Amino acid sequence: MNVVSYFIYIFFIAEIQSGENINEICSSQVLEAPNGSKSWIPVVDELLKPVLKTCFDSLDHAISMYSNYAEAAGFDIRLTSKKVNKFGIVQIRYVVCSKSGVPKKTTFNSLEHSGRKKKIRNSNFKRCDCKAGVKFRLLKGVGKYELYDFVEEHSHPLLSSTDMCFSRKRRQLGFGDKMLVHRGNSLNLGASRVHKMRTTCKGGYDFCSSSTVDFQNFKRDMDKYVVDGGDAQMFINMMNNRKDVAPNFFFDYKVANSELVCTFWADEAARFNYSEFGDVMSFDATFRTNRYCMVFIPFTVVDNHKKSVIVGAALVNKEDGENYIWVLEAFLRAHGKAPLLVLTDQCLAMKQAIAAVFPNSRHRLCMWHIMDKLPKKFSTELLNGTSFRKEMNKIVWDVQLDPEEFEHKWNVLMEEYSLSGDKWLQALFNIRRSWIPAYFKHLPMCSLMKTTSRSESINSFFNSFSHYGNTLVFFVNCFDAALDKQRFTQRSLDHVTKSTFPKFLTPCKIERHASDIYTRAVFNVVQMEIYKAAWNCSIENVESEGDVNSYKIAHKDKASNLKCHHKVVEDKKQSIIFCSCNSFIRCGLLCRHIFKVLLNTNVEKIPEKYILRRWRRDLIPRDLQHTRLRYGDLDEEQEKMFNEVLSTVENCLGRLRCHKEDLARFTESIRILKKEVDVSFPNENASSSKVNTIVDLIGVSQPDNVEVYPPTGIRNKGCGKGKRLVGAGEIASNKASRHKRLCRSCGKLVNHDSRNCPNKVT
């Protein structure tokens, strides 16, 4: 739903509500008694004034009548006493002025020292024992409510038309305001920021009656509703509701001692994404996403647009082997198959769980996390004063090396710099099969991910939507909002692929064929390979043996200098073509060397067997993007009509903004419609209306029985902190980059001064 449409809708409706009675607010008549006391009688239109013996079809209509009178007169109302029979039907109802009653008496001795007792809040009071009000009673046998008592006089001045914006009725949040607070919370926008946005869009505070505190109070009420109702149980009920409505929605959870321990979920779109792109998967834990310090674990793969997508998510109360095993088993139940390659950091619990649940999958460690430790293990002189780091990176990141070549070059490097006895480097060499590309080069799609940077990016992406103070229910709402953005990016890239045409770099027909089958992001990669094949590669030698041709391809740089040679073998009988660079196995795309052979043999189309399904366009069905498959029971027709009304009003306002008379007629038409709605649907009771609105917004109600509670006593990384964890290396780096100054005690350019100098004599 369009947020801008929300703002325009709220602005327009608020203008109607604030303007429809403003001309009816009149001055009051002041009466003074002989004893000097004063009373105020509202002077309003006789049609609005309550009349004794008037009957109403329902109590809501009766209260609505007095509410409209109070707004025109300049005071607020409050519901007080009522009499209910044994069937729960209201027999008598009192509605009084908001200043009715007397304030609570607070007495204290100002000379007595309070000590550590709670301080008494110094605040104003509003009640002044005003007697104004009305009384309604149910007529027996008729079923209608009769106005049988009406006190018109007030014991206080009434509000003027300019001050009515501060009345309690005007400050009440409408559904649009409450929806903005909730949607803002799903986007990690606080109530104060949402109020600023709303006020700005409405044209300033003169057009905005609700205050920042009103927005904050509603946010507080939503949190309280969830916490009081059993957050973990409501979270489970919400997910089970989605399972009931969308059968392909997977959800499972684990409970111990009535506390939530682990949970995993994946909707139908996520399961489809995994079925198509689940050959290589990465996952990493992130913290500070909820108030219970549960660890959030998103599972990430690369889609056909080379973008990271989520194929499942989990929450665990502790990062240990047992919980990770349960999560991966739930993952296996949801998707039915294990990935070929799993990429993680060096977490021991993850390693144990992957070996136990995915025994046939290769586990790869993040290369970046390993190489990032070099500055912590070796001196700056070795890393910056020699070529050790450059040579180390060259052999570690090279995807063309064979295992034997890597081991030889590693040993030579260690001997050259006398590091053969270093324990840390020896430990890395012992686990070389878990992180060096040379040991993965024959595994399909092994070059798709070599680090957990995509998982780190996804974690950062979700953290921008969530807040460490969120309940589990609101965390799911934030997760849904983030997933909405991710899925919309997928749809927009699909649209770009279908509706735009690329700029071709060569006259080759095979380039046109590639643009017809691949998504735009993948085509850009293939196009560059075709371009390099045409301009940077040459065939130096061809050897034929029956149906098998062997080509020696010279690979040159931009300056036409030879970089290396590669061998391409083509078997025409079996329609097989293979390159020594192994690019098709590593990335799923043909390399420039093979394209050079295809161009040389006048092939106009990429062979079908070398077009992987995972890179094709139009792969994801459009119906999988429906929010109903992710959010559960949504009335799509009602949601569509709601959006249509918002867009229609927005469109009309845009066209009439410069035509005052036409805008006035349009406003009057809307007011007439609003009055018809008021007659058919009078205002609800404030408390029940607030509860119903919260249930509509969060999508789940409080359960009758709470069997599962949120976890307690969690002590994971980052618990109790609202800021990102900073490592010792980053702290040292930031400290080194700080501007240094001259210390008068030691006479050096350092990060301290004479007051805290280590050499200072005390």
N, C-alpha and C positions, 0 to 999 in steps of 0.2 A: 504494500500500500504506500502511496506517495506521501512522504512527510510534508512536502510543500503544500499538498492538497489539504492535509490536516490543519496546517496553520491558517490557510485561507478560509477553510470551513469554520474553524473556531472564531476567526476574526469576524466573519460575516454574521454568524449566529449570535455572537456576543453583541454586535452592533444592534441587531434586531431586539435582543433582550433588554439592552440598556436604553434603547431609544423608544420602545413602544409605550412606556408609561411616563417618560420624562416630562411630557407636557401636562400630565395629570397631577403632578406633585405641586401642591399649593401651600400657602402659608397656613398657620394654625391660629385659632382664636384663643387668646389668653384670658382666663377668668381669675379674679383675685377675691378670696374670701375675706370676711371681716377680720379674721385672726391673722391675716397677712400671707396665708398659704396660697400658692398659685396652682392652677390646673390648665392643661392645654387640650383643646378640642380640635382635631384635624378638620380642615376645610377641603373636602374632596367632592368629586362628582357624585351626585345622588345615586347614580346607577351602580357605583362601587360600594356604597355604604351598606353594611349588613342590616337586614330588616327582620324583626322578630316574627316568629311563626313561619319563616321560609323553610321549605322542605328541600332536601337534596337526595339524589338517588344513592349516593354512597358517602362515606365519611371522608374519603379522599377529595371528592368534589367540594365538600363543605370546607375542609381545611384549605383547599386551593383558593376558594372564594375569599377567605379572610386573609390569606397570604397576599393576594393581589391588592386588597384594600390597605394592608399594612405598608406595602411598597409605595402605593400612591400617597399614603399619609405621612410616611417618613419614620417608620419604626420597624423593629424586628419582632418576630413572634417565637414562641416556644411551646411545645406540647407538654402538658403537665398531667394532672390526675385523669384516670379513666376507670370505669367500672365494667367488668367483664362477667358474663354469665358462665354457667358450667359448661356450655358448648364452645366457649372461646370467642363469643360474639361480643363486640364492644357495645355496651348499653348507654354509657355517658362518657363524653370526652370534653375536657377543658383545654382551651387554647388561649394563652395569655401573652401579654407583652413581654419581651425578653428581659425587661427591667423589673419584672414582678418578683416579689420575695425580698428577703433581707440578706445582706452579706453575712458570711460566717464571722463570728466575733473572735478576734485574735488579741488577747491581752498578754502583756509581759511587763516586767519591771525593768525599766531602762538602766537602773543603777546596779542591777544584779549581773555579775559576770557570768556569761553563758558557758565559758570553758570550751570543751570540745564538742558541745552539743551542736546539732544541725542548725545552721543559721536560718532565721525566718526571712522568707523572701519578701522584699518590699515591692508590692504591686498594687495597682488600682483595682477598684471593684465597680461593677456596672449596675448592680441591683439597688433599687431605691424604693421598694415596696409599692410599685405602680399597680393599680387595681384594674387597669384596662384589660379586656379580654372578652371571649365569647364562650358559650356552653352549648353543646349539642346533645340531643338524646334520641334514642331509637324509638320510633312510634310502633307500638305493638299492632300486629296484624297488617301493617302497611309495608314495613321493610324499608322505610325511609328515615332520614335523620332530620330532626327539626331544631332550628335555632331558637332556644327558649330564654336566653339571657345574653345581654350585650351591654358592656360598660364602655362608654366612649371616651371618658376623660382620662388623661394621662397626668402623672405627677412630675413630669420632666419635659424639657424642651424636645421638640421633634427635629429630625434631621432635615436639612435643606436639600434641594435638588442636587447641588454640587457635591454634597457629602454622602449621597446615597451609595456611591461606589465603595464606601467603607462599611456598608451594612453587611450583616452576616449572610443574607440571602445572595447578595451580589458577589460575595467572596466565595460562595460555594463552587467547587470545581465541577464543571460539566464532564460528560463522558469523554469529550475530545481532549480536555485538559488531562484527565486521568490516563487516557491512552497515551498521550505524549510523555507523561512521567514514566509509564511502564516501558514504552518503546525506547525512551532515552536511557533507561536503566539497562536495557538489552544491548545498547551500543556503548555502554560504559560512560554515559553522560549523567552527571549528578542532577538532582532536582533543581539546584540553584542555576546551573547552566541551562537547563531546559526552560526555566522561567525567564531567563534573559533572552533566549531565542524567541520565545513566544511573545514577550513584551515588545521586542524589536519588530517582529513581523506584524504585530497589531498596530504599530505606529507610536508606541510610547506608553508610559505608565498611566496616562489619562484614559486610555482605552482598555486598561488591564486592571480589573478589580482585585483579582486574586494576588496574594503576596507570595514572596519566596517561601515564607514559613508554611503557607497552605500547601505548596507543592512538597516541601520537605515532610510535612505531617502525613500526606498521603503515601509517600514513599515509606515512611515509618510504619504506617498502618498495613501496607502490603507485607513488609518484612515480618511484622508481628503476627499477621494472619498465618503465614507459612510456618513460623517457628512454633506458635501455639498449637497448630494442627499436626505437628510431627513432620518435620521437614523430610526426613528419609522416607517415611511412609508415603507422603504425598508425591515424592519423586518416583517411587516405585509404582504408585497408582497411575501417575501420568504416563510412564513408559508402557505399562500394561494396557492402558486405554489405546495407545497407539498400535499395539500388537493386535488388539481386537478389531480395530478399524482397518488397518493395513496389515494383512496376514504376512507379508514378506518383510515386515519390520522385525528385526531380531533384538531381543533384550534378555539378559540373564543377570542374576546377582547372587552374592554369597553373604550369608549372615552368620555371625558368631556371637553368642551371649546377647542376643537381641539387638546387636549393633551391626550396621552395614560395614562390610569388609571390602568387597570388590563388586564391581559392576561393569558390564560391557554392553554396548549397543551398536547397531548398524542398520540404517534404513535400506530400502530396496535399491536406491540409486548407488549407495556405497557398495552394496553387494555386487551390483552390475559392474561398477568400476573395477572392483577387484577381479572379477571374472575375466575382464578384458586386459587389465594393466597390472595384474598381481604377480608378474614374474619376478620383480625386484621390489622389496618393501623395506622401509626404514621406520623405526619408531624410537622415540626418546621421551623421557618423563619431564614434565614441567610443573612448577610449584606456584603457590600464591594465586590460585584461581577460585578458591572458596574459603569460607570461614572455618571449616573443620580441618584445614591443612591436608585434605586428601590429595593425592598425587594424580594429575591428569596425564593420560597417555594417548595421544592421537597416533593412528597408524597411517603412514603416508606412502603413496605410489605416484608415478609420473604418468599423466594421461596422454592422449594423442595430440595435445597442443603443447607438450613438454612443460605442462604446469603441474604443480603439486596438488593432489586431491586426497581427501580423507576417505578411507575405506572402513573405518571403525574407530571407536573411542572407548576408553576405559577410565575408571576411577578406582584407586586402591588406597587403603589406609596406611600401607607401609610398603617400601621398596625391598621386598625380600623374595627369595626363590619360590616360596610356596604361593604367594600372590601372583607372581608373574606366570607360574605354571598354570594357575587357574585361568588367568586372562587369556593366555595363548590357547588353552583348550577351548574356551568359549569362542575365541576367534576361529578356531578350526571347525567348531560346530556351526558357526554362522556362514562360513564361506566354503566349507567342504574340502578344501585342499590347502596344502602348505605352499609358500612361495619357494622359488628356486634359490633365491639369495636374500638374506636378511642382514640389514646394516644397522649397527648400534654403536654406542661408545663402549668403553672398557668396563662396564658395569658387570660384576661377577654374577649377580643374581639373574640378569638377563641372559648371560652366557649359559648358566645352568638350565634355565627354563627352555631356551631354544634347543639345546641338546636333548632335553627330555621330550619335548612336544613335537619338534620339527627335526627328527633324526636324519632325514634325507635332504635337508636344506643346508646350503653353505652359509656359515655365519662369518660376516666380514666386519672388521673393526674400522672405525672412522679414522682415516689417515690424518685428517687435520688435527684431531685431538692428540694424536701421537706426536706429530711433527711440531705442534705448538709448544711442546715441553722442552724443546732444544735449548731455548734461552735460560731455562731454569736449571738445566743439567750441566751446561758448559759455560766457560768464561766468555766475556765479550771479546776478549782478545782473539780467541780461537774462531768465534763466529764471524766477527767483522774484520779481523786482521788477516785472515787467510781465506782460501777458497773452499774451506771444508763444507760450509753450509750449501754453497752452490753445487758442489759435486754430490753432496748427500741428496739434495732435492732431485738432481738429475737422474740418479739411479733408482730412487724410490718411486718417483712419479712416472717413470717411463713405462708405457703400456706395451711397447714392442719387444721388451726383453724377455727371453726365456728364463726359466728358473735357474738353469746352470749359469747363464750369463750374469744374472743378478748376483748369485752367490760369489762368483769370481770377482766381480767389480766391488762387492761389499768387502770382501777380505782384503783386496788391494788397498781400498780406501782406509780401512782400519790400520793396516800396517804402515801406510804412508804417514798417518798422523799419530801413530803409537797409541791407538785406542783399543787394541785387541783385548785388553784386560778390563775394560769398562763394563761394570755389571749391568748398567741400564741398557747399553747398546747390545750386550749379549742377550739380555732378556728379550729385547725386540727381535733380534735375529732368531731366537728360539721359537717365536710365535709368528714368523714371517709368512706362513701359509694362511694367516688370518687377516693380513692387511696389505701385503705387497701385490700390486696388479699382475705381476708375472705369474702368480699362482692362480689367477682367476681368468686369464685371457681366453681360455677355451670354454668358459661358461657363458651361455647365452645372456645377452644384455648386461654383461658385467660392468660395462663402462657407463651405464645409465646413472649410477650413483656410486661415488667412491668415498664420500664423506656424509655426515649426518647434517649437512648445512640445510637441506630441505626440511628436515624435521625441526631444526633450530628456527628456521624461518616460519614454519607452521606454528610453533610454540609462541613466537613473538606475535604472529597474526592473531591467535586466539587470546593472548594476554591483552591485546589492545581492545578487545571486546568485553573482557571479564574484569572482575575486581576481587581482591582478596577477601572482601567482606561479604561476598554473595552467599546466599543459601544455595542448597543443591537445586531447588526448583528454579531459582533465578539464574543459576549457572547454566542450566539446560536452555533457558531462554536466550542467554548470551551465545551459547554454542549454536543454537538454531540461527541466530542473526548472522554469525560469522559464516556458517555453512550456506546461508542464503547468498551472501556476497560471493562465495567461492563458486557456487553453482551458476550464478548469474554471469560470472566471468567466463565459465565454460560455454554458456549459451551465446554470449556476445562474440566469442572467438569462432564458434560455429557459424554465426551470422556473417562475420567478416569473411570467412572462408567461402561461403556460398554466394555472397553478394558482391564481392570485389574480384578484380582480375590483377594478377601480378605483372610486373614489368620483366619481360624476358631478356636474358643476357646473351643468348646464342640463338642462331637460326635452327637449332636441332629440334626435330620433332619429339625426341625423347624427353626434352624439357617440357614441352606442352603436355605430354602424357603424364608426367610427374605432377603437374599442377592440377590435373583432373582427378587424381586419386588420393593425394596427400592433403592433410590440413596445411594451412598457410605457414605455420611455424616450422613444420617438418619440411615442407617444400623449399623454404628458404635455405635449409641445410643442404638438401639434395641439389638445389640449383647451383649452389656454390661449388659442390663437388663436380657437377657437369662443367661448370665454367673453368675450374682448375684443370679438369681433364682435357679441355680443348686448348688451353693456353699454357699450362705449366707441366704437362706430362707429354712424354714422347715414347714411341716404341723403338727400342734399340735392336732387338733381336726376336725372331720367331722360330720356334722349333716345332716341327710337326711329327707325330707318330700315330698313324691311323687317324682316328676321329679326335684325338687329343692334341691341342695346340698349346704350347707354352710361350708366354710373352714376357720379355724382359722390359719393364717399364722404368724409365728414368724420371725421377721426381725432382723438379727444379723449383727454385724460389722465384721471387718477383724479378730479380736481376739475372735470371736464367742461369744461375749457378746451381750445379748439381748438389742435391741434398742427400739422396739415397736411391737405391734400386729396390724394386719389388717385383715379385714373380706372380703372374696371373696364369692360371691353368684353366683351359676351356675344353670341356668334353661335350661335343656336339651331339653325340649319340644319346647320352643320358641327360642332356640339357642342363649341365652343371657348370658353373663358373666359380672359381675360388681365387682369392688374393692372399698373398703371404702376410699382408698387414692385418688380416683377420677382422676387418671393420664390420662386416655384416653380422658376424657372430657377436661382437662386442656391443654394437649399437643398433643392429637391425636395419641398417641402411647400406646400400652399395657405396663403395669408395670410388674415388676419382680414377684409380688405376683400372678398375673393372669398367667404369664408364668410358675410359679411353679405348678399351678393346671393343665395346659395344658401338661406339661412334665409328671406329675404324671398319667395322663389319656392317655398317649402315643399319643397325637395329633401331627401329623407330619407337618401340615400346619396351618398358621395363618388364622382364620376364615375370609372369604371375607368381611363381614360386618364391621370388625375392621381394614380394610386396607383403609385408607383415600386416595382419589385420589391425594390430594395435595402433598403427600410424595412419589408418584410413580416415577420411572425412565421413561425416554423418554416421558416426559409430554409436553415439548415445541416443536412444529413443527420446523424443520430446516429452512423452507422457510420464517419463520417470522424474521430470523436474517439478511435477505438481506438489504443492506444499501439503496436500492431504496425505501423501505417502510418507511424509516426514513428521507432520504435526498431529496427525490423527483425525479425530472427528471434527471436520470443518464443513459448514454448509457453504459449498462453493457458490451456489446461486445467490444466497444472501450476501456473501462477501462481494460478489460481482455487482449486485445492485447497489451496495453501499459505496463501492468505488465509483460506480457510474454517477451517483448523486454528487459525490465530491468533485469529480471531473467536470460535470455539467455546471455546477455552481461556479467553479473556477473559470471555466470557459466564458460563462455569461459575465462575470465580473470583469474579466479581461476586455471584453468587447464594449461594456457599458461604462468603463472607468472615466471616460471623457465626456459622457452624455448625462448630465445631472438629472434632467427630467425623466429620462428613460430609466435611469438607475433608481429614482424614487418610486416609479411605478413597479419596477421589479421587486424592490424592497417591500412595498405594500402587499404585493401578491404573496411573498414569502411570509409576511406577518399573518395574513389570513389563513394560510396553510398551518402556521404554528398554532393559531387559536383553535383550529379544528383538532389538531393533535392534542392540545391541552385538554379539550373536552373529552376526547376518547381515551387519552392516557394521562390522567393527572399525575402529579409528582409523587414518587414513592417516599416512604419513610426514609429519612436520611441515613440511619444506621443500616437498614436492610438494603438500601440502594448501594451503599458503599461496599457491603459484602458481596452483593450480586455482581457489581462491577469488577471487583478483584477476582472473583471466580471466572468471569468471562475473559479477563485479560490473561491470567496465568494458565488457564485451561484445566484446572483441577480444584476440587473442593476439599475441605477438611474431612478426613476419614472418621468413621464412627469408632473404629478400634485401631489403636496404634500398636503394631507388633514389632516394627523395626525402627530403631532409633539411630540418629547420627553417631558416628564414632567419636570417642572421647580419648583424651590422653595421648594424642598423636604428637610425635616429636620428629618430624621430617625436616629436611633442609628447608630453610626459609620460613619455618613456622613462626608466627608472631611478628614477622617483619612485612612491611608493605613495600619495601624497596627491593630492587634487583640485587642478588648476591654478587659480591665483588671478590674475586680471588686475590691472593697475595701478589701474584705477578702484575695484575692490573693496578693494584694499589701502588706498587713500587714504580710502575711506569708513569702513573699520574703524578706521583711525588717527584720523579726525575724531571718531568716536563714543567713543573712549577717554576716561576720566576725566582731566581736566587738573589739574595741581598747580602750586603757586607755586615758580618757580625763584629761588633766593636770589642767583644771579649777575646775571640780567637783570631780576629783579623782575616777571616776567610769568607769567600762567597758560598753561602750555604742556605739551607731552607729554614734556619732558625735565627733568632736575634740574641741580643745580650741578656734578655730576661730568662730565656730557657736554654742557654748554651750549656752543653754537657761539661765544659771546662770551667763553668762558673763556680767560684769558691763560695760555699755557704757558711 
